[in-house]
Amino acid sequence: MIRSADALLVWEGPKTPAALQRQFVEAPAPSNWADFLRISPWLASEMRAAVRARQVAWLIAEPERAGAPRVIYINLDDSLGEKDPRTRHIESVAWFFDHTDNTYKNGFCYLVCTMRVGENVATVDLRLYLREKTVWRLNRHRPPERRLSFRSKYRIARQILAELAPFCRKGGRFVFSLTAGTLPVA
């Protein structure tokens, strides 16, 4: 797992298992890397929570060591990962309205949460957003126990903030700033 994380950070090209494996002199076959990710014994939510805890702890500890004031800025942004217009067979891909270009684009939408404390910035969460129509389309072919539930961007944002709140609560509060689009926590 450490090698795959190192390769993801170092390699600038396409992030295929074979390309990542080529970053090391002695590395297992690319199929081993794919099997490692496919048959991993942990849940993605557990890994995400552990990484988030480490990142937030680091972000908060660094300014405290330097004696800087403890002001935490949380930024939530919805982003569009644009795909080729002919892409059809990836579950999360659908047509979304891109408000920056004022047009519809084929792609996937996600909410990204970044946290800034002092000069340090880190992405602490990233969640995929599926349109209600997309969830309905995917659920038509799934058994009842594997069906997805629709979550609006607002609900996803609230869940992200609720999971971050325990890390930021030491006498602080969330205040939304409409002009900056960030959430300062005192």
C-alpha positions in Angstrom: 0.0 0.0 0.0 2.9 2.4 0.8 4.4 1.8 -2.6 1.2 2.5 -4.4 0.7 5.7 -2.4 4.3 6.8 -3.2 3.8 6.0 -6.9 0.6 8.0 -7.0 2.3 11.0 -5.6 5.4 10.8 -7.8 4.1 9.7 -11.2 2.7 12.6 -13.3 1.4 10.4 -16.2 -1.7 8.2 -16.4 -2.3 6.4 -13.1 -2.5 2.8 -14.4 -1.2 -0.1 -12.2 1.5 -0.9 -14.9 2.6 2.8 -15.0 2.8 3.0 -11.2 4.6 -0.3 -10.9 7.3 0.9 -13.3 8.3 3.6 -10.8 10.1 1.0 -8.7 13.2 -1.1 -9.5 11.9 -4.1 -7.6 8.2 -4.3 -7.6 5.6 -7.0 -7.9 3.7 -7.5 -11.2 1.0 -5.0 -12.0 -1.6 -7.7 -11.7 -0.6 -8.1 -8.0 -1.2 -4.4 -7.5 -4.7 -4.7 -9.0 -5.5 -7.8 -6.9 -4.3 -6.0 -3.8 -6.8 -3.2 -4.4 -9.6 -5.5 -5.5 -9.3 -8.0 -2.6 -8.3 -5.6 0.1 -9.5 -6.6 3.6 -10.5 -3.1 4.7 -13.5 -0.9 3.8 -13.0 2.3 1.9 -14.8 4.3 4.6 -12.4 3.0 7.3 -9.3 4.0 5.2 -10.9 7.4 4.4 -11.6 8.0 8.2 -8.0 7.1 9.2 -6.4 9.3 6.5 -8.7 12.2 7.4 -7.8 11.9 11.1 -4.1 12.0 10.3 -4.4 14.9 7.9 -6.5 17.0 10.3 -4.3 16.2 13.3 -1.2 17.3 11.2 -3.0 20.5 10.0 -3.9 21.5 13.5 -0.6 20.6 15.2 1.7 22.5 12.8 0.5 26.0 13.6 0.2 25.2 17.3 3.9 24.2 17.3 4.8 27.5 15.7 2.6 29.5 18.1 0.3 30.8 15.3 -3.3 31.6 16.1 -5.7 28.6 15.6 -8.0 29.6 12.8 -9.3 26.8 10.6 -10.8 27.5 7.2 -12.9 24.8 5.6 -13.8 25.0 1.9 -16.4 22.9 0.2 -16.6 22.9 -3.6 -18.4 20.9 -6.1 -16.3 20.0 -9.1 -16.9 18.3 -12.4 -14.6 15.6 -13.8 -15.1 16.0 -17.5 -15.2 12.8 -19.6 -15.5 12.3 -23.4 -19.0 12.9 -24.6 -19.2 9.2 -25.9 -18.4 7.7 -22.4 -21.4 5.6 -21.4 -20.3 2.6 -19.4 -18.9 4.2 -16.2 -21.7 4.2 -13.6 -21.0 7.7 -12.2 -20.8 9.4 -15.6 -23.8 11.5 -16.6 -24.6 14.9 -18.1 -24.1 17.8 -15.7 -24.6 21.5 -16.1 -21.2 23.2 -15.8 -21.9 26.7 -14.4 -18.5 28.0 -15.2 -18.9 27.4 -18.9 -22.7 27.7 -19.0 -23.1 24.4 -20.8 -23.8 20.7 -20.2 -20.9 18.4 -20.0 -20.5 14.6 -19.7 -18.6 13.7 -16.6 -18.8 12.9 -12.9 -19.5 15.3 -10.1 -17.9 15.3 -6.7 -17.7 17.4 -3.5 -14.2 18.2 -2.3 -13.4 19.5 1.2 -10.2 21.3 1.8 -9.0 22.6 5.2 -6.5 25.4 5.8 -4.8 26.1 9.1 -2.2 28.8 8.9 -0.2 28.2 5.7 -0.9 24.5 5.5 -3.7 23.2 3.2 -4.9 19.7 2.7 -7.8 17.9 1.0 -9.5 16.2 3.8 -12.5 14.7 2.0 -13.8 13.9 -1.4 -17.2 12.4 -2.1 -18.8 11.3 -5.3 -22.2 12.9 -6.1 -24.8 11.0 -8.2 -27.8 12.7 -9.7 -31.2 11.4 -8.6 -31.9 10.2 -12.1 -28.5 8.3 -12.2 -29.3 6.6 -8.9 -32.7 5.5 -10.2 -31.0 4.2 -13.4 -28.4 2.2 -11.5 -30.9 0.8 -9.0 -33.1 -0.7 -11.8 -30.6 -3.5 -12.3 -29.6 -4.1 -8.7 -31.0 -6.4 -6.1 -32.8 -4.6 -3.2 -29.9 -5.2 -0.7 -27.4 -3.5 -3.1 -29.4 -0.4 -4.0 -28.0 3.0 -3.7 -29.8 5.9 -2.0 -29.8 9.4 -3.4 -27.9 12.0 -1.4 -28.1 15.7 -2.4 -25.0 17.8 -2.4 -26.3 19.6 0.6 -26.6 16.3 2.6 -23.2 15.2 1.5 -21.7 18.5 2.6 -23.5 18.2 6.0 -22.1 14.7 6.4 -18.6 15.9 5.7 -18.9 18.8 8.2 -20.4 16.5 10.8 -17.4 14.1 10.5 -15.0 17.0 10.7 -16.7 18.7 13.7 -15.1 16.5 16.4 -11.6 17.5 15.2 -12.4 21.3 15.2 -14.6 21.7 18.3 -12.1 22.9 20.9 -14.1 26.0 21.8 -14.7 26.8 18.1 -17.8 27.3 15.9 -18.6 27.2 12.2 -19.3 30.6 10.6 -20.1 30.6 6.9 -18.6 33.4 4.8 -20.6 33.9 1.6 -18.0 36.1 0.0 -15.0 33.8 0.4 -16.9 30.5 0.1 -15.0 29.2 3.1 -16.0 28.2 6.6 -13.7 29.7 9.3 -13.7 27.9 12.6 -12.5 29.9 15.6 
